[in-house]
Amino acid sequence: MLAYFDCFSGISGDMTLGAFLDLGVQADRLRHDLSFLPIESFEMAVSSVEKSGLQAVRCQIVPGKSHSHRRYADIRAMIDESDLPASVKISALSIFRKLALAESGIHGRPVDDVHFHEVGAVDAIVDIVGCCLSMNYLGITQVAASALPQGHGFVDCHHGRLPLPAPATLSLLKDIPVYGVAVEGELVTPTGAAIIATLGERFGPMPPMTISAVGYGAGSREYASHPNLLRIVIGTPLHDRREHQDGYLTDTVHIIETTIDDMNPEVFGYLMEELFARGALDVYWIPVYMKKNRPGTLVQILTHEPQVDVLRDLLFSETTSIGMRVSTASRWMLPRETMTVVLSMGPVAIKKVVLPDGETRWIPEFESCRRVAREQNMPIRSAYEQIAREASALSSSGATRPTGR
């Protein structure tokens, strides 16, 4: 199941939980499973609201009298020792780890000693774990999202008055498309940013899918310019992908090509980011020699048919190209599955690839290798080998399982 987060008014933890409840997650079941967490008492207030004529669910987590501020190490131990499903633990720990790394970089503290004030409170813990439980209930295994709007102004928190977007939010949204809007207020909270930055596989227009349900989660603020809602659309991805009896997968892709010899080379980095954000499967820059022996660049883009027009328009608007070619090609692929597993160095992302003879390859994702290499002060090659070795051993014991990523 694919979930598309349409963040036209941003994203927060309570908006995410409200949208999942609107999609059919049972509040009583959520309350019961959240009781596995060793945290202080809380009330989950669920209500139906209307914003701009749209029905939505408002979910407010009201803590009891006690109010705790926790370190990342405390939250990690709390989730690890709970009776939550293993896949939910992995997803929740990944979200909190991303938050901890952002806070560690901002405040210059070791990751385990990072103090979560706002996001260490019971409401943020319930929002994050409740989101992961909801994805588990609904069978969501893929997440995509729109670009994220950013408001302006200031927000008061434990550290004092901070500018918006909040520093933690900006750190969490590195390499994710964002845009500014003329709205005073916090549209994307650190909790919301951590959820979508951890679970989101791609960002941009809605991917091809057959829609099965739509849920709206309401935020607490009111804006004159738009309804303060998060919309989550779930359904089945649409790809021309078929599995053959010989063990391979096939699909059809479109190839867009253009050659450029008169553009500022600084534009190419920006162009690649925008192409991927709008649905490109892969992008290549290939050195070529053109007319009059001029050095140039062959731009080659792989995509599925629904994104062809969007990428064509982007190329014409962002480059000096005055023409391009589009062709189709068939692909042969090995079955693969992206997973997050908890190893000795923490949660890491890996790709499980199955060969036709049944042999399994475990391919660590580069970002996980880079993180482990830096945290453990080891060569990235050693991190790659250690992750692959531990993942293979874990698979043999039957302990690996996919997450929402």
BABA-60040 format. One record per residue: residue in one letter; z negated, x, y of N, C-alpha, C in turn. Coordinates in pm, whole numbers, padded with zeros to 5 digits, always signed. Layout:
% residues N
AZXYZXYZXY...
***
This chain:
% residues 405
M+00000+00085-00120+00000+00000+00000+00000+00089+00125L+00083+00052+00221+00094+00125+00347+00024+00047+00458A-00053+00115+00541-00116+00054+00658-00060+00120+00783Y-00011+00037+00876+00038+00089+01004-00059+00046+01114F-00118+00144+01182-00213+00119+01290-00134+00111+01421D-00123-00008+01476-00053-00029+01603-00157-00023+01714C-00171+00097+01773-00281+00124+01866-00238+00101+02011F-00185-00016+02043-00135-00041+02179-00248-00045+02281S-00372-00066+02236-00488-00061+02325-00588+00044+02279G-00538+00144+02206-00627+00249+02158-00689+00215+02024I-00795+00286+01991-00861+00267+01863-01006+00312+01874S-01094+00237+01810-01236+00273+01800-01282+00235+01661G-01403+00279+01624-01454+00247+01492-01474+00099+01471D-01531+00029+01571-01557-00114+01553-01427-00196+01553M-01327-00154+01631-01198-00223+01628-01131-00208+01492T-01143-00088+01433-01084-00065+01301-01151-00152+01196L-01284-00156+01198-01356-00238+01102-01324-00386+01122G-01313-00432+01247-01278-00571+01274-01140-00606+01220A-01043-00516+01236-00907-00542+01187-00907-00553+01035F-00983-00468+00966-00989-00476+00820-01055-00607+00775L-01158-00651+00846-01220-00780+00812-01120-00893+00833D-01038-00884+00938-00936-00986+00961-00830-00983+00852L-00811-00869+00789-00714-00857+00679-00766-00912+00548G-00891-00952+00545-00944-01015+00425-01059-00944+00358V-01102-00830+00411-01221-00764+00355-01341-00856+00373Q-01418-00874+00268-01534-00963+00273-01654-00892+00335A-01709-00953+00439-01821-00890+00510-01942-00872+00418D-01968-00970+00330-02083-00959+00241-02068-00841+00144R-01947-00824+00094-01923-00711+00004-01941-00579+00077L-01894-00575+00202-01907-00454+00282-02055-00424+00307R-02131-00527+00343-02275-00507+00367-02344-00453+00241H-02308-00509+00126-02370-00467+00001-02340-00321-00029D-02213-00281-00018-02177-00144-00052-02229-00044+00051L-02242-00087+00176-02298+00002+00278-02447+00025+00257S-02510-00063+00181-02654-00046+00153-02680+00075+00064F-02573+00132+00004-02590+00253-00075-02622+00374+00013L-02599+00362+00143-02628+00472+00235-02776+00473+00271P-02841+00588+00264-02983+00597+00300-03001+00606+00451I-02969+00497+00521-02984+00494+00667-03077+00380+00705E-03120+00381+00831-03208+00278+00881-03137+00142+00880S-03212+00037+00888-03156-00098+00880-03063-00125+00998F-02967-00213+00974-02872-00252+01078-02823-00393+01050E-02768-00454+01152-02708-00586+01137-02558-00575+01166M-02477-00637+01080-02333-00642+01102-02300-00781+01154A-02273-00792+01282-02243-00920+01344-02091-00938+01349V-02040-01034+01274-01896-01059+01264-01865-01194+01327S-01770-01195+01418-01736-01320+01486-01586-01326+01510S-01535-01448+01525-01395-01469+01559-01383-01484+01710V-01289-01411+01770-01270-01416+01914-01122-01439+01943E-01094-01472+02068-00956-01492+02111-00927-01405+02233K-00820-01331+02226-00777-01246+02338-00629-01269+02361S-00596-01318+02482-00456-01349+02518-00393-01444+02417G-00471-01537+02366-00421-01635+02272-00414-01587+02129L-00455-01463+02102-00451-01409+01966-00590-01414+01904Q-00599-01466+01783-00725-01468+01711-00753-01330+01652A-00875-01284+01666-00913-01152+01616-01057-01155+01568V-01097-01048+01501-01234-01037+01451-01306-00929+01531R-01423-00965+01580-01510-00870+01650-01622-00833+01554C-01638-00703+01529-01743-00655+01440-01835-00564+01519Q-01959-00603+01532-02058-00524+01605-02168-00480+01511I-02194-00350+01508-02302-00295+01428-02424-00278+01518V-02529-00354+01489-02650-00353+01572-02759-00278+01495P-02797-00156+01539-02899-00079+01467-03036-00146+01481G-03125-00111+01386-03263-00155+01395-03337-00082+01506K-03466-00088+01505-03545-00029+01613-03536+00123+01615S-03535+00185+01498-03527+00332+01495-03384+00376+01523H-03370+00493+01583-03238+00541+01622-03234+00692+01600S-03153+00736+01506-03153+00878+01467-03030+00950+01519H-03050+01077+01556-02939+01167+01585-02936+01269+01472R-02823+01287+01409-02815+01368+01289-02722+01487+01308R-02748+01592+01229-02656+01704+01222-02546+01672+01121Y-02435+01746+01131-02328+01726+01033-02379+01750+00891A-02463+01853+00873-02516+01881+00738-02595+01763+00684D-02668+01692+00771-02746+01576+00728-02655+01463+00681I-02549+01438+00759-02457+01330+00724-02382+01363+00596R-02343+01489+00581-02273+01530+00459-02361+01509+00336A-02488+01549+00346-02580+01531+00234-02602+01382+00206M-02614+01303+00310-02637+01159+00295-02524+01093+00217I-02398+01125+00254-02284+01065+00187-02268+01120+00046D-02287+01252+00032-02273+01315-00100-02370+01256-00201E-02492+01228-00158-02597+01182-00250-02598+01031-00269S-02510+00959-00199-02506+00814-00212-02433+00773-00339D-02437+00643-00369-02367+00588-00485-02233+00527-00448L-02176+00570-00336-02045+00521-00296-01938+00571-00392P-01825+00499-00404-01714+00549-00488-01670+00688-00443A-01626+00769-00539-01589+00908-00509-01480+00917-00404S-01377+00831-00412-01268+00838-00315-01316+00803-00175V-01413+00711-00164-01468+00674-00034-01549+00791+00023K-01626+00857-00062-01701+00975-00017-01607+01081+00040I-01497+01107-00032-01404+01212+00010-01345+01179+00146S-01299+01055+00163-01238+01016+00291-01340+01024+00405A-01460+00969+00382-01562+00969+00487-01603+01111+00524L-01621+01196+00423-01659+01335+00451-01550+01407+00528S-01424+01378+00497-01314+01441+00569-01314+01402+00716I-01344+01275+00744-01348+01228+00883-01462+01296+00958F-01580+01299+00896-01694+01362+00964-01673+01512+00979R-01606+01574+00883-01581+01718+00897-01490+01745+01016K-01388+01662+01033-01298+01679+01147-01375+01662+01278L-01465+01565+01282-01550+01547+01400-01637+01669+01424A-01696+01721+01317-01785+01836+01331-01710+01959+01381L-01589+01980+01331-01510+02095+01376-01475+02081+01524A-01444+01958+01567-01412+01937+01709-01534+01966+01796E-01649+01912+01758-01771+01934+01835-01813+02082+01832S-01793+02146+01717-01828+02288+01705-01746+02372+01802G-01617+02342+01811-01532+02418+01902-01566+02396+02048I-01605+02273+02082-01635+02239+02221-01768+02302+02266H-01868+02293+02179-02003+02335+02219-02042+02473+02166G-01956+02536+02088-01984+02672+02042-02101+02681+01946R-02113+02585+01855-02222+02586+01757-02163+02594+01616P-02239+02649+01519-02192+02647+01380-02168+02503+01334V-02071+02484+01246-02033+02349+01206-02152+02271+01150D-02227+02331+01058-02338+02258+00995-02448+02221+01094D-02460+02296+01205-02566+02271+01301-02524+02178+01415V-02398+02132+01411-02352+02042+01515-02434+01914+01511H-02489+01875+01626-02566+01751+01636-02474+01638+01679F-02468+01534+01596-02395+01415+01633-02492+01321+01704H-02464+01293+01828-02548+01201+01903-02489+01061+01893E-02386+01033+01972-02324+00901+01964-02267+00874+01824V-02192+00972+01767-02129+00947+01637-02222+00974+01520G-02342+01022+01545-02439+01037+01437-02530+00917+01425A-02516+00823+01518-02596+00701+01513-02547+00611+01402V-02631+00514+01365-02601+00431+01250-02472+00352+01267D-02440+00307+01390-02320+00226+01407-02194+00307+01377A-02188+00432+01420-02069+00513+01393-02059+00546+01244I-02172+00572+01178-02170+00600+01034-02119+00478+00958V-02167+00361+00994-02122+00238+00929-01974+00214+00956D-01929+00238+01080-01787+00220+01112-01698+00308+01024I-01733+00435+01012-01650+00529+00938-01654+00500+00788V-01771+00486+00732-01780+00459+00588-01725+00320+00557G-01749+00223+00646-01694+00088+00627-01543+00088+00629C-01483+00171+00714-01337+00184+00718-01285+00239+00585C-01350+00341+00532-01306+00401+00405-01325+00304+00289L-01435+00228+00289-01454+00125+00187-01344+00019+00195S-01310-00023+00317-01209-00127+00335-01074-00082+00282M-01038+00043+00307-00911+00094+00255-00912+00095+00103N-01027+00125+00046-01042+00124-00099-01024-00017-00154Y-01087-00117-00089-01075-00256-00134-00929-00302-00131L-00858-00268-00022-00724-00319+00000-00617-00237-00071G-00656-00128-00135-00559-00046-00207-00464+00031-00117I-00511+00068+00002-00428+00141+00098-00426+00289+00060T-00306+00343+00038-00291+00484+00002-00210+00563+00103Q-00147+00493+00198-00070+00561+00302-00106+00502+00438V-00116+00587+00539-00148+00542+00674-00051+00604+00773A+00009+00520+00857+00091+00564+00969+00034+00499+01095A+00070+00552+01210+00014+00498+01335+00110+00520+01450S+00093+00439+01552+00169+00455+01676+00113+00571+01756A+00186+00611+01860+00129+00706+01956+00007+00641+02021L-00084+00722+02073-00213+00672+02119-00223+00674+02272P-00252+00559+02335-00266+00555+02481-00399+00614+02526Q-00398+00677+02642-00519+00740+02696-00548+00684+02835G-00668+00630+02851-00711+00581+02981-00765+00695+03067H-00821+00661+03182-00874+00764+03272-01009+00718+03326G-01077+00808+03392-01210+00778+03446-01315+00869+03387F-01435+00817+03371-01546+00896+03319-01625+00812+03220V-01697+00881+03130-01784+00814+03034-01919+00886+03034D-02027+00808+03028-02161+00864+03023-02205+00877+02877C-02249+00996+02839-02295+01019+02702-02415+01112+02705H-02459+01157+02587-02578+01241+02577-02564+01369+02659H-02443+01424+02667-02422+01550+02738-02407+01530+02888G-02407+01405+02934-02388+01377+03075-02260+01300+03099R-02212+01302+03221-02088+01232+03256-01969+01323+03225L-01876+01271+03143-01760+01350+03101-01632+01279+03142P-01526+01355+03167-01397+01293+03202-01330+01231+03081L-01250+01128+03105-01170+01067+03000-01027+01117+03009P-00962+01135+02893-01016+01122+02757-01130+01223+02734A-01226+01184+02652-01341+01270+02624-01294+01400+02558P-01363+01512+02585-01322+01640+02525-01308+01635+02373A-01402+01567+02305-01393+01559+02158-01269+01483+02115T-01235+01378+02189-01116+01300+02156-00991+01385+02170L-00979+01460+02279-00863+01545+02299-00852+01651+02189S-00964+01708+02150-00962+01808+02044-00915+01748+01912L-00960+01626+01883-00923+01560+01758-00776+01522+01755L-00716+01498+01871-00579+01448+01877-00475+01558+01896K-00512+01683+01871-00413+01791+01877-00301+01764+01777D-00177+01785+01820-00057+01766+01737-00027+01620+01707I-00094+01528+01776-00068+01384+01759-00012+01331+01891P+00094+01249+01889+00153+01201+02015+00060+01108+02091V+00042+01135+02220-00040+01052+02307+00037+01029+02437Y-00010+00931+02517+00051+00906+02648-00054+00843+02738G-00044+00871+02868-00140+00818+02963-00099+00680+03014V-00198+00597+03042-00174+00463+03096-00265+00441+03216A-00226+00347+03302-00303+00318+03424-00417+00222+03394V-00505+00264+03305-00621+00183+03267-00745+00269+03282E-00845+00217+03353-00971+00290+03367-01061+00251+03252G-01094+00347+03170-01181+00319+03056-01140+00403+02936E-01226+00405+02835-01204+00484+02714-01130+00400+02612L-01001+00424+02596-00921+00348+02500-00934+00405+02359V-00940+00536+02347-00956+00601+02217-01091+00671+02215T-01182+00627+02130-01313+00689+02119-01307+00806+02022P-01406+00896+02025-01407+01005+01927-01407+00954+01782T-01481+00847+01755-01482+00793+01619-01343+00742+01580G-01280+00666+01669-01146+00616+01640-01046+00730+01624A-01057+00832+01710-00966+00946+01700-00984+01019+01568A-01109+01036+01524-01134+01106+01398-01078+01028+01279I-01093+00896+01282-01042+00813+01172-00891+00828+01159I-00820+00809+01270-00674+00808+01261-00618+00949+01247A-00684+01050+01305-00637+01188+01291-00654+01237+01148T-00755+01187+01077-00780+01230+00939-00692+01154+00841L-00680+01024+00859-00611+00941+00760-00461+00928+00788G-00419+00944+00915-00279+00922+00950-00188+01032+00897E-00081+00991+00829+00017+01087+00778+00129+01112+00879R+00165+01009+00957+00274+01022+01053+00249+00930+01171F+00306+00966+01285+00282+00891+01408+00415+00862+01475G+00431+00739+01522+00554+00699+01587+00582+00551+01564P+00710+00511+01563+00743+00371+01540+00700+00325+01401M+00692+00194+01383+00655+00140+01253+00756+00183+01146P+00710+00239+01035+00803+00283+00931+00862+00163+00857P+00973+00182+00788+01031+00071+00710+00932+00019+00607M+00906-00110+00608+00807-00168+00517+00829-00317+00504T+00783-00372+00393+00776-00517+00375+00633-00559+00407I+00616-00642+00511+00482-00677+00560+00418-00781+00470S+00293-00757+00434+00219-00854+00353+00105-00919+00431A+00051-00850+00532-00059-00909+00610-00076-00831+00741V-00132-00901+00841-00158-00840+00972-00301-00874+01012G-00377-00775+01059-00514-00798+01103-00536-00748+01244Y-00619-00819+01321-00650-00781+01459-00801-00756+01471G-00836-00639+01524-00975-00607+01551-00997-00600+01701A-01100-00666+01750-01123-00678+01894-01221-00572+01943G-01190-00514+02059-01282-00423+02125-01378-00498+02216S-01475-00427+02270-01579-00492+02351-01537-00510+02497R-01441-00433+02545-01401-00441+02686-01291-00544+02707E-01277-00585+02833-01168-00675+02872-01081-00604+02974Y-00950-00611+02956-00855-00549+03047-00758-00655+03099A-00728-00648+03226-00636-00745+03285-00493-00722+03240S-00461-00598+03205-00321-00563+03175-00278-00595+03033H-00374-00608+02938-00336-00627+02799-00458-00670+02718P-00436-00730+02600-00550-00764+02514-00606-00640+02449N-00738-00628+02447-00803-00511+02391-00818-00531+02240L-00709-00504+02168-00704-00527+02024-00643-00407+01953L-00683-00386+01830-00616-00295+01738-00548-00381+01632R-00419-00359+01611-00345-00435+01510-00315-00343+01392I-00354-00386+01272-00322-00312+01150-00228-00398+01066V-00113-00343+01034-00013-00410+00953-00009-00343+00816I-00023-00421+00709-00018-00361+00576+00099-00421+00498G+00152-00341+00407+00265-00385+00327+00314-00276+00235T+00435-00296+00185+00495-00203+00090+00600-00118+00160P+00595+00015+00148+00697+00099+00213+00836+00069+00157L+00936+00074+00244+01074+00052+00204+01147+00185+00203H+01177+00235+00087+01258+00356+00074+01356+00334-00039D+01474+00388-00023+01573+00382-00131+01540+00490-00233R+01422+00476-00294+01375+00578-00386+01365+00517-00526R+01425+00585-00623+01426+00536-00760+01378+00645-00854E+01309+00604-00959+01262+00700-01058+01353+00694-01180H+01405+00809-01221+01495+00816-01334+01418+00850-01461Q+01479+00818-01573+01412+00841-01701+01391+00990-01728D+01471+01075-01664+01454+01218-01686+01341+01279-01604G+01269+01194-01530+01150+01242-01460+01170+01277-01315Y+01292+01266-01262+01317+01296-01122+01315+01169-01037L+01294+01187-00906+01310+01080-00809+01438+01106-00730T+01505+00999-00689+01621+01015-00602+01610+00918-00486D+01668+00954-00374+01684+00861-00263+01803+00907-00178T+01835+00829-00077+01946+00860+00013+01890+00887+00151V+01936+00997+00212+01894+01032+00347+02015+01044+00438H+01993+01032+00567+02097+01054+00666+02075+01190+00732I+02183+01262+00756+02178+01394+00819+02245+01383+00956I+02168+01413+01061+02220+01414+01198+02236+01559+01241E+02354+01593+01292+02380+01731+01333+02441+01736+01472T+02404+01838+01546+02470+01869+01673+02454+02018+01700T+02548+02077+01773+02538+02219+01808+02518+02232+01958I+02429+02325+01997+02390+02340+02138+02395+02487+02175D+02462+02518+02289+02467+02658+02334+02433+02673+02483D+02386+02563+02546+02364+02571+02691+02232+02507+02733M+02129+02516+02647+02002+02451+02677+01890+02553+02683N+01794+02531+02774+01676+02615+02782+01606+02617+02645P+01590+02732+02582+01530+02736+02447+01387+02685+02441E+01318+02679+02556+01180+02626+02555+01178+02480+02513V+01289+02409+02531+01293+02265+02500+01286+02241+02350F+01331+02338+02269+01340+02314+02125+01204+02283+02061G+01097+02351+02105+00965+02323+02049+00922+02180+02076Y+00939+02136+02200+00906+01997+02235+00992+01900+02156L+01122+01931+02144+01214+01843+02074+01173+01822+01929M+01134+01930+01861+01093+01917+01721+00973+01824+01707E+00874+01838+01795+00756+01751+01790+00796+01604+01806E+00884+01577+01901+00925+01439+01927+01008+01383+01811L+01091+01464+01750+01171+01417+01637+01082+01378+01520F+00983+01462+01489+00892+01428+01380+00810+01303+01414A+00769+01290+01539+00689+01174+01579+00768+01044+01566R+00901+01053+01570+00985+00932+01564+01049+00911+01428G+01001+00980+01326+01044+00946+01191+01135+01045+01123A+01158+01165+01179+01238+01265+01109+01162+01313+00986L+01234+01328+00875+01174+01382+00754+01168+01533+00758D+01271+01595+00816+01272+01740+00833+01365+01774+00948V+01341+01888+01011+01419+01933+01127+01445+02082+01111Y+01570+02126+01136+01606+02266+01122+01675+02315+01249W+01648+02440+01287+01726+02510+01389+01800+02623+01317I+01934+02621+01319+02015+02718+01245+02100+02796+01345P+02085+02930+01352+02167+03009+01445+02316+03003+01405V+02402+02979+01502+02547+02976+01477+02618+03044+01594Y+02746+03080+01571+02832+03127+01679+02937+03021+01705M+02953+02984+01832+03037+02872+01869+03163+02921+01941K+03230+02828+02008+03352+02864+02080+03327+02979+02177K+03428+03062+02194+03421+03178+02283+03311+03276+02240N+03280+03269+02109+03181+03360+02048+03042+03348+02111R+03008+03229+02157+02877+03207+02218+02772+03183+02109P+02656+03249+02116+02548+03216+02022+02492+03078+02055G+02469+03000+01953+02416+02865+01973+02323+02827+01860T+02281+02701+01860+02187+02649+01759+02245+02522+01698L+02250+02519+01566+02285+02397+01495+02156+02319+01471V+02146+02203+01531+02030+02114+01512+02062+02022+01396Q+01978+02025+01294+02001+01941+01176+01874+01861+01146I+01890+01730+01133+01776+01640+01115+01799+01555+00991L+01698+01546+00906+01700+01456+00790+01613+01336+00820T+01663+01215+00789+01585+01095+00814+01636+00982+00726H+01559+00873+00720+01606+00752+00653+01680+00664+00754E+01761+00573+00705+01853+00497+00789+01786+00426+00906P+01668+00360+00890+01610+00286+01003+01580+00371+01125Q+01563+00504+01108+01529+00591+01221+01651+00657+01287V+01771+00635+01233+01889+00706+01283+01913+00677+01430D+01911+00550+01470+01942+00516+01609+01838+00573+01705V+01710+00567+01666+01603+00620+01751+01620+00770+01773L+01651+00843+01665+01667+00988+01676+01795+01024+01751R+01900+00945+01733+02023+00968+01810+01996+00957+01959D+01927+00849+02000+01899+00830+02142+01810+00942+02197L+01717+00989+02116+01629+01098+02160+01708+01226+02182L+01800+01257+02090+01881+01378+02106+01964+01374+02233F+02026+01260+02262+02108+01251+02382+02025+01259+02509S+01903+01204+02505+01821+01202+02627+01749+01334+02651E+01716+01409+02547+01633+01529+02561+01710+01660+02551T+01837+01657+02511+01912+01781+02497+02040+01775+02580T+02114+01884+02580+02242+01889+02652+02359+01847+02563S+02330+01802+02442+02436+01762+02350+02517+01645+02407I+02650+01648+02384+02736+01536+02425+02804+01472+02304G+02759+01510+02184+02816+01450+02063+02742+01498+01940M+02744+01418+01834+02675+01456+01711+02744+01393+01592R+02712+01443+01474+02768+01393+01349+02657+01333+01264V+02687+01227+01191+02592+01165+01099+02659+01150+00963S+02592+01196+00859+02643+01182+00723+02528+01142+00632T+02561+01104+00510+02458+01067+00413+02459+01165+00298A+02346+01178+00233+02333+01268+00118+02232+01210+00021S+02249+01241-00105+02154+01200-00209+02057+01315-00236R+01932+01281-00257+01831+01383-00285+01776+01365-00427W+01749+01477-00493+01674+01479-00617+01538+01540-00585M+01431+01475-00631+01296+01521-00597+01206+01515-00720L+01109+01602-00721+01004+01594-00822+00899+01495-00776P+00844+01412-00865+00734+01322-00827+00618+01403-00769R+00564+01352-00658+00453+01424-00595+00351+01324-00541E+00229+01371-00522+00121+01288-00472+00030+01375-00385T+00007+01332-00261-00082+01404-00172-00225+01357-00196M-00316+01450-00213-00454+01417-00248-00550+01501-00162T-00671+01451-00149-00779+01529-00091-00888+01543-00197V-00929+01664-00226-01032+01688-00327-01143+01772-00265V-01262+01755-00315-01377+01832-00268-01397+01952-00360L-01376+02071-00307-01393+02195-00382-01512+02272-00326S-01530+02395-00370-01646+02472-00326-01643+02500-00177M-01523+02498-00115-01511+02526+00029-01499+02398+00111G-01530+02282+00050-01525+02156+00122-01401+02075+00086P-01377+01961+00156-01259+01879+00128-01132+01954+00167V-01034+01956+00077-00907+02022+00104-00793+01930+00060A-00680+01941+00129-00562+01862+00095-00471+01943+00005I-00424+01880-00101-00333+01945-00194-00223+01848-00232K-00116+01903-00288-00005+01820-00336+00007+01841-00485K+00006+01731-00559+00025+01736-00704+00171+01707-00733V+00241+01803-00795+00382+01790-00826+00399+01795-00978V+00473+01699-01034+00490+01688-01178+00634+01723-01215L+00651+01823-01303+00782+01863-01350+00828+01771-01464P+00959+01767-01492+01008+01677-01597+00945+01700-01734D+00903+01824-01763+00841+01850-01894+00693+01815-01896G+00642+01758-01785+00503+01718-01778+00411+01821-01718E+00460+01943-01694+00377+02046-01630+00341+02003-01488T+00217+02032-01447+00170+01995-01314+00151+02119-01229R+00204+02113-01107+00182+02219-01010+00088+02167-00901W-00007+02250-00862-00099+02214-00754-00063+02301-00633I-00017+02238-00526+00030+02311-00408-00064+02283-00291P-00147+02377-00250-00237+02354-00136-00160+02332-00007E-00208+02241+00077-00148+02219+00208-00187+02334+00302F-00092+02375+00383-00113+02492+00468-00234+02477+00559E-00252+02357+00621-00363+02341+00715-00497+02364+00647S-00511+02318+00522-00635+02341+00448-00654+02489+00419C-00545+02559+00382-00554+02702+00355-00596+02778+00481R-00538+02741+00594-00572+02808+00719-00719+02785+00754R-00767+02660+00738-00907+02632+00770-01000+02713+00681V-00973+02714+00550-01060+02787+00457-01057+02936+00487A-00939+02990+00515-00928+03134+00544-01012+03172+00665R-01009+03088+00769-01085+03119+00890-01235+03100+00868E-01272+02992+00800-01415+02965+00781-01479+03066+00686Q-01405+03107+00580-01459+03198+00481-01427+03345+00513N-01353+03369+00624-01316+03504+00664-01245+03578+00550M-01141+03513+00495-01065+03573+00387-00916+03566+00418P-00833+03647+00353-00688+03636+00373-00639+03497+00333I-00540+03446+00404-00490+03312+00373-00430+03308+00233R-00374+03419+00186-00321+03423+00050-00433+03398-00052S-00551+03459-00028-00664+03439-00119-00713+03295-00115A-00714+03235+00006-00754+03096+00019-00659+03006-00060Y-00529+03033-00049-00428+02955-00122-00454+02963-00273E-00475+03084-00322-00495+03102-00466-00623+03036-00515Q-00731+03046-00434-00859+02988-00475-00851+02836-00478I-00786+02776-00377-00773+02630-00374-00691+02583-00493A-00578+02649-00521-00493+02609-00634-00568+02623-00766R-00645+02730-00781-00719+02754-00905-00827+02647-00925E-00905+02619-00821-01012+02521-00834-00956+02380-00853A-00846+02346-00784-00786+02214-00799-00735+02193-00940S-00674+02297-00998-00625+02287-01135-00741+02267-01234A-00850+02340-01213-00966+02325-01301-01029+02188-01286L-01033+02138-01161-01090+02005-01138-01004+01898-01204S-00872+01916-01200-00781+01821-01263-00804+01815-01413S-00829+01929-01472-00851+01933-01617-00973+01853-01658S-01069+01843-01566-01190+01764-01595-01174+01617-01560G-01056+01581-01498-01031+01442-01464-01097+01397-01336A-01139+01492-01250-01217+01456-01131-01133+01438-01006T-01005+01477-01009-00923+01461-00890-00873+01320-00879R-00863+01270-00756-00812+01136-00731-00757+01132-00590P-00656+01043-00567-00595+01037-00435-00685+00971-00333T-00664+01004-00205-00733+00936-00096-00631+00865-00012G-00675+00806+00101-00583+00737+00191-00478+00828+00249R-00496+00959+00244-00394+01051+00295-00287+01076+00192
***
